[in-house]
């Protein structure tokens, strides 16, 4: 693991997950929801989606529509992307 990743992980644990877990415990005592693994797994999931979006926007033919906050791509380009990336979980809307 790189130094930046370690620091990022420590920041996430100390500044986000721990206080968030404390707030959940205060607001819903006895719910037994812990930051790790519940919230931590969601953060990992969101990070993977974010990484995929950053990769997609960097490709030729893809753009970002700031007003509607969505990816802008023509259907033929999306179809080619789906063929080379079969695990894609996003939907293309016209």
C-alpha positions as a Markdown table, in Angstrom:
| # | Residue | x | y | z |
|---|---|---|---|---|
| 1 | Unk | 0.0 | 0.0 | 0.0 |
| 2 | Unk | 1.3 | 3.4 | -0.9 |
| 3 | Unk | 1.9 | 6.2 | 1.7 |
| 4 | Unk | -1.0 | 8.3 | 0.4 |
| 5 | Unk | -3.3 | 5.4 | 0.6 |
| 6 | Unk | -2.3 | 4.6 | 4.2 |
| 7 | Unk | -2.8 | 8.3 | 5.1 |
| 8 | Unk | -6.1 | 8.4 | 3.3 |
| 9 | Unk | -7.3 | 5.2 | 5.1 |
| 10 | Unk | -6.3 | 6.6 | 8.5 |
| 11 | Unk | -8.1 | 9.9 | 7.7 |
| 12 | Unk | -11.2 | 7.9 | 6.7 |
| 13 | Unk | -11.1 | 5.9 | 10.0 |
| 14 | Unk | -10.3 | 8.8 | 12.4 |
| 15 | Unk | -12.2 | 11.7 | 10.8 |
| 16 | Unk | -15.2 | 10.0 | 9.3 |
| 17 | Unk | -16.0 | 6.5 | 10.3 |
| 18 | Unk | -15.3 | 6.7 | 14.0 |
| 19 | Unk | -17.4 | 9.9 | 14.6 |
| 20 | Unk | -20.1 | 8.6 | 12.3 |
| 21 | Unk | -20.3 | 5.4 | 14.3 |
| 22 | Unk | -20.5 | 7.4 | 17.6 |
| 23 | Unk | -23.4 | 9.4 | 16.2 |
| 24 | Unk | -25.3 | 6.3 | 15.1 |
| 25 | Unk | -24.9 | 4.8 | 18.6 |
| 26 | Unk | -26.2 | 8.0 | 20.2 |
| 27 | Unk | -29.2 | 8.4 | 17.9 |
| 28 | Unk | -30.2 | 4.8 | 17.8 |
| 29 | Unk | -28.9 | 3.0 | 21.0 |
| 30 | Unk | -29.1 | -0.7 | 20.7 |
| 31 | Unk | -29.2 | -0.8 | 16.9 |
| 32 | Unk | -25.8 | -2.6 | 16.9 |
| 33 | Unk | -24.8 | -0.9 | 13.6 |
| 34 | Unk | -21.0 | -0.5 | 13.5 |
| 35 | Unk | -19.0 | 1.7 | 11.2 |
| 36 | Unk | -16.9 | -1.4 | 10.3 |
| 37 | Unk | -18.1 | -3.4 | 8.3 |
| 38 | Unk | -21.4 | -1.7 | 7.5 |
| 39 | Unk | -20.5 | 1.9 | 6.7 |
| 40 | Unk | -17.0 | 0.9 | 5.6 |
| 41 | Unk | -18.3 | -1.4 | 3.0 |
| 42 | Unk | -20.6 | 1.4 | 1.6 |
| 43 | Unk | -17.6 | 3.7 | 1.4 |
| 44 | Unk | -15.6 | 1.1 | -0.5 |
| 45 | Unk | -18.5 | 0.6 | -2.9 |
| 46 | Unk | -18.9 | 4.4 | -3.5 |
| 47 | Unk | -15.1 | 4.7 | -4.1 |
| 48 | Unk | -15.3 | 2.0 | -6.8 |
| 49 | Unk | -18.2 | 3.7 | -8.5 |
| 50 | Unk | -16.4 | 7.0 | -8.3 |
| 51 | Unk | -13.2 | 5.5 | -9.8 |
| 52 | Unk | -15.3 | 4.0 | -12.7 |
| 53 | Unk | -16.9 | 7.3 | -13.4 |
| 54 | Unk | -13.6 | 9.1 | -13.5 |
| 55 | Unk | -12.2 | 6.5 | -15.9 |
| 56 | Unk | -15.3 | 6.8 | -18.2 |
| 57 | Unk | -15.2 | 10.6 | -18.3 |
| 58 | Unk | -11.6 | 10.5 | -19.3 |
| 59 | Unk | -12.3 | 8.4 | -22.4 |
| 60 | Unk | -12.8 | 9.9 | -25.8 |
| 61 | Unk | -16.5 | 10.5 | -26.6 |
| 62 | Unk | -17.6 | 10.8 | -23.0 |
| 63 | Unk | -18.3 | 14.0 | -21.3 |
| 64 | Unk | -19.9 | 15.5 | -18.2 |
| 65 | Unk | -23.2 | 17.3 | -18.3 |
| 66 | Unk | -23.0 | 19.8 | -15.4 |
| 67 | Unk | -26.6 | 21.0 | -15.4 |
| 68 | Unk | -28.1 | 17.5 | -15.0 |
| 69 | Unk | -25.0 | 16.0 | -13.3 |
| 70 | Unk | -24.7 | 13.0 | -15.6 |
| 71 | Unk | -22.4 | 11.5 | -18.2 |
| 72 | Unk | -23.0 | 12.7 | -21.8 |
| 73 | Unk | -22.3 | 10.0 | -24.4 |
| 74 | Unk | -23.8 | 9.0 | -27.8 |
| 75 | Unk | -25.5 | 5.6 | -27.9 |
| 76 | Unk | -23.0 | 4.0 | -30.4 |
| 77 | Unk | -20.1 | 5.0 | -28.2 |
| 78 | Unk | -21.9 | 3.6 | -25.1 |
| 79 | Unk | -22.6 | 0.3 | -27.0 |
| 80 | Unk | -18.9 | -0.1 | -27.9 |
| 81 | Unk | -17.9 | 0.6 | -24.2 |
| 82 | Unk | -20.4 | -2.0 | -23.0 |
| 83 | Unk | -18.8 | -4.6 | -25.4 |
| 84 | Unk | -15.3 | -4.1 | -24.0 |
| 85 | Unk | -16.5 | -3.6 | -20.4 |
| 86 | Unk | -19.1 | -6.4 | -19.8 |
| 87 | Unk | -19.3 | -5.8 | -16.0 |
| 88 | Unk | -20.5 | -2.2 | -16.5 |
| 89 | Unk | -23.5 | -1.6 | -14.2 |
| 90 | Unk | -24.6 | 1.9 | -15.4 |
| 91 | Unk | -27.5 | 2.4 | -17.7 |
| 92 | Unk | -27.5 | 4.5 | -20.8 |
| 93 | Unk | -30.5 | 6.8 | -21.3 |
| 94 | Unk | -31.3 | 8.7 | -24.5 |
